[in-house]
């Protein structure tokens, strides 16, 4: 892991927070947009009293750099995945509450960064790191100690997966294929019939199946602070959980209409539990599962992010 230290004189109006920066550059950002990375490093090095730049080659070195930051303010240069990785690492080390994170978004996936209010553009984002203010934000933490910065989405209908052709061939596997080849060699007319069957099978449309236990629309029980918002007898078109204000999560359930269109069901609370048949869910940019139950708890003001001063 390469490290570069630079220094600059402190400005007269520097704030009380640390002007010593640890700039951790995600390797994906370096590969996709080296020019933006260079600009961000130049702006940060010119504006801070001391800047240490780390160029980790992978997740382990990324984690090691954050863990050894000392009193330096961490600045992550990378996309949404790099931001999520940094927050998750600090959360697991139980250091998130006392650490203000700064981010310069660089990469191709920046939807989460935009939604959080981070500037998109190397110069503007680097200036926000130097001149911005820390804002405490809520966080969703699930029962497997995973963190969510933006939103959780649960689709209402499982995605079908292609069925494997030949899955019905039987337990014999390769030995059965060898026997069939031997029989075809002994009887040329049999080889002709086998070729015709393969041709017809290739022209047949591919079958699709759903994962076991996932047929049909989703039937989920959604509980908000122990109160059931929707139960298993009501199929749903989707569920979303988003951190709101004041330590509350906003939950929206879209029931699947049976005839007349039904309005979404909404509720707010600190604890949200979803259970039912095995389901997958998207948390920020990651797809997780399948699980039978998952609980998310809101942690009010759990993490700090440097954003442009209002």
Helices and strands as residue ranges (DSSP letters): E 2-7, E 20-25, H 27-32, H 34-47, E 50-55, H 59-67, E 73-78, H 80-92, E 100-105, H 111-115, H 122-131, E 133-142, E 147-148, E 151-155, E 161-162, H 174-186, H 188-203, E 208-209, E 218-224, E 227-230, E 235-243, E 249-255, E 265-269, E 271-283, E 286-307
